[in-house]
């Protein structure tokens, strides 16, 4: 299990607050790029909700039923393929890593999967970058700023690994 320590990892926390990809202040401006994605992962409830509202369905969605610290109920989940993972705030648990890995393998059959996280999914972007193939597009919300779209590449993999390496192993 990896933990992000706010005192020891202040520089990393500041880095995580910066978009890891291209920021779109308006979701609608990103729709063209989203539609052209070969494999799509969404992290976060608002991102998933916006996708479904526009009838865009990710291959994998990771949610925690919270939007900006307020409970959110997903009546719009479009799949029966729901996996569960435990992941407290500020951590990346082995359970989350394993569940993302399992979901990515299962998505190969063309079906969509949702990981419902008990705790917080915010840091799930990092294991997704490290485990997804290079033709993957990852979407996540940048609080109060918009939608971030990142394409998995050597650069994003190196950046994610640098961030992960700064976490404390427990």
N, C-alpha and C positions, 0 to 999 in steps of 0.2 A: 504494500500500500504506500502511495506517495502522498505527502502532505505539503501544502504551501504554507510556510510560516511567515506571517505578516511582518515580523521583526527581521528575520534573517533574509527574507526574499523580497524586500521592498522594491528593488530594481526590477525584478521579474514581474511583480504585481503591476508596476507602471507599464512594462512592456505588454502585459496581457490586456491592458486597457486601450491599447492602440489596435486598430483593425489589422488583421493578418492578411487581408486581401483588399479588394476594391470595395469602397463604401458607397452605397446608394441611399441617399436620404429618403427617396420615395421608392417604395416596393415596386410600383408599376414600371418604373424606369429599368428595372432589372429583368423583367419578364422575358424579353428576347434572349438574353444570355441564359436564363434558367431553362427555357425551352430547348436550347441547343445542347444542353448537358447530356452526356452519355450515361452517366451514373450520378445520382443526386442524393446527398445526405443533408438533412436539415437538423440543426441543433437548436433547441429552444422552442417554447410554446408559441410565442407570437409569430415566429418564422413559420412554424408548421401550420398554424391557423391561417396565416396569409396565403400560403401555398394552396391549402384546401379551398379557401374562399375563391381562388382563381382557377380552381379545378386543375391544379398542378400537383402531381403526386410523387413525393420523393421515394426512392428505393428504400431508404432508411430514414426514420425520424427518431430523434431522441428528445424526450420531454420529461418534465418533472411536475406538471400540473400547477405551475406557478408562473405568473407574468408580473415582473417588477414587484416581487414580494407579496403579490395577492394571489390567492387560490384561483385556479382556472379549471373549468370542467370541459373536457373535450368530447362534446356530443358528436363531433364531426369525424372522429377517427374512422378511416375508410378501410380498415383491414381487421381481420380476426387474428392476425399474426402479431401478437403482443408478447414481448419478452419483458422480464422484470430485472432490475438491478438495484443494488444498494450503493449509495455514494454520498456521504455527508459533504456539506459545504467545505470547500478548501482542500478536498482530497480527490485523488484518482485511485479508486480501489481496484483490487484484483478482480472483484466481481464485475465492475464496469468494463475493464479491459476485456475480460473473457466474454461478456455478453455482447460487446461490440464486435469482437472477432467472430462469434457464433452467428450474429445477425448478418455480417458481411458474407460469410460462407453461404448462409441460407438464401440471401438475396440473389445469389448466382442463378437460382431457378426462375428468376423473373418476377417473383412475388415481392410485395412490399412488406416491410416490417417496421414496427414501432417498439422502441425501448422506453418503458415507463420507469423512470428513476425515482426511487424513494430517497429523498434528500435533495441533491442539486446536480444539474446536468451541465452547468456552465463550462467546466473544464474538459468536457467530453470531446471538444473540438480537437484537442491535442492528440489523444489516442486515435481519433478518426484519421487525422492527417498521416500518422505513422503507419496505420494498418491498411488504408485504402489504396487502390491502384492509382496510377498517375493519370488515368482518364476520368477521375472523380472530381466533381464540383461539390464543395461544402458551403452551406449557407448557415449563417447565424446572425442574431441581432446584436447590434452595438447599442447599448442602452441610451435612449434619448437622442440617437444620431441616425439610425437607419439599419439597413441590411448590409451585411458583409458577404461578398462572394469570393471564395478563394478556390483556385484550381490546384490540386495536389501536383507538386513538382519537386525537383531536387531542392530548390530554394526553400519552399514551404516545409519540406521534410527536415531540412537542416535547422530551420528556425524553430520548429516544434521540438526537435530533439534537444536543442540548446535550452529551451524553456523547461522541458521535462528534467533535464540533467540538474537543474537548480533546485528541484524539489527535494525534500527530506524523505529518505526511505525509512519506513517504520516496520 
